[in-house]
Amino acid sequence: MVGWAAALVISAGLLALPLVVLAATSAVNIQNSAFAPATTTIRVGDTVAWTNRDAFSHTSTSDTGAWDTGVIRAGGSGSFVFTVAGTFAYHCAIHAFMHGTIVVQAVATPQPTAPPPTPIRTAPSTLAPTPQPTPAPTEAPTPEATSVPPSATPSPTSVPSETASPAASAAAAQVTPAPNASGGVTPTVIGAAVLAVLALGAIAFFLTRRS
């Protein structure tokens, strides 16, 4: 608030500066029953001062009644401050043939420079980043169960026990070794006899070599 108030005061000062610093006073002499110069150019805020150099009285009176200095005696003066731009004609109210013109020019007012705005510090945003939506997995179509038509093959019927008995007897007959046709002497017995003969021969050969 203090900064804005200071800026307002400075702006008002800048606006009033042309009227205070640049204000000037322009002199118009009333001499030989005439205004000299007849046309005076000034700026808004300037003052025009009329000085009577004649031996008799005069006035400076606006044609539109904007101002009237009243009677200005010999050696006296009168003045008026012009605050509006424009062209103003005037005359002497005592001597109607005396005329003059004041041209008031507008003053270009500099634009006030506003102070730069105070930067506002903002805290960094603490909002978490918005997660990207994860696309839902596409479910594979479940194959429809294919119904298996009932088999037309008739279930096997149970075989009577009388039929299975001969098959079992045949299997038992295949497992049981058949008796040897050589009179009951098995190959094992024959092998043992051969080994005994070989052993006896080896003993006899050994004893013969020692003698």
Buried (B, 14 or more C-beta within 10 A) or exposed (E): EEEEEEBEEBBEEBEEEBBEEEBEEBBBBBEEEBBEEEEBEBBBBBBBBBBBEBEEBBBBBBEEEBBBBEEBEEEBBBBBBBEEEEEBEBBBBBBEEBBBBBBBBEBEEEEBEEEEEEEEEEEEEEEEEEEEEEEEEEEEEEEEEEEEEEEEEEEEEEEEEEEEEEEEEEEEEEEEEEEEEEEEEEEEEEEEEEEEEEEEEEEEEEEEEEE
